[in-house]
Amino acid sequence: MDFFKRLVSGLTKTRENIVSGIDSIFHGFSKIDEEFYEELEEILIMGDLGVKATYAILDDLRQKVKEQHIKEPLACKQLLIDSIKEQMNVGETAYEFEEKTSVVLVIGVNGVGKTTTIGKLAGKLKGQGKKVVLAAADTFRAAAGEQLKEWAKRADADLIGGQEGADPAAIVYDAVAAAKARKADVLLCDTAGRLHNKKNLMEELKKINRVLEREYPEAFRETLVVLDGTTGQNALSQAKEFSEVADITGIILTKMDGTAKGGIAVAIQAELGIPVKYIGVGETIDDLQKFDSDDFVNALFTMEEGEEAC
């Protein structure tokens, strides 16, 4: 089963939440008027696309409908899809860390699937023939180190860890030494994300960054935030807060297969301008894939066999 089919399947709940509502509006209205736009606005906001992105999408749609003298609601469905894609445009998403000697810091609050995601990412990089070292620098969550050890075994990657409660920057220091000695291509660091205490988090990230600047200046740097797609607008709030304390270069959205709130991917790229780099739509290593916003929107509007259009 190719990833696009898995994506279509994984977005079933989101599609039921957003697209079935959109379809009923397109079929239920005989003309494009203010009420038509208001109904669309409500569906998009309820579908977690966010207020800002929704307004921008509808402004764009209104303009296109006017310019092209469209009178029939159904005739502007493709225009709506195109407007959503345009709002998600953040330029080409680069994966430079795959081509260079790199350090990837991965942050995210407990419960979002951060450690699992790091394990899957390690497995994907390993599958590309990369040598990977993992740093278990989330020392404040009791099970994180054990969980990462299991993933390191699966991905055949070296793991550098420390005692629970150890200084994360010290672990990163040891991991850098190991990555250099073993000529690793990528050092993946699992770091804490205790957003309720942003000052501590900020200090911790600063210390880690100082270690990296001093000990590994030649390495390309990437900072990814893992967000749980099922939390909708809460995920957007977390992304905003993390971007206040760190230079975020990309987002990983997990658990998209179990959520009706998949529209959050639109809100994140439209509002923050930070690319979603990976999306998780299942449990296996292959269910973490590079994110393509056009594919995402197409999958959102593609019916699965057996699904009925409204």
Order of alpha helices (4+ residues) and beta strands (2+ residues): alpha-alpha-alpha-alpha-alpha-beta-alpha-beta-alpha-beta-alpha-beta-alpha-beta-alpha-beta-alpha-beta-beta-alpha
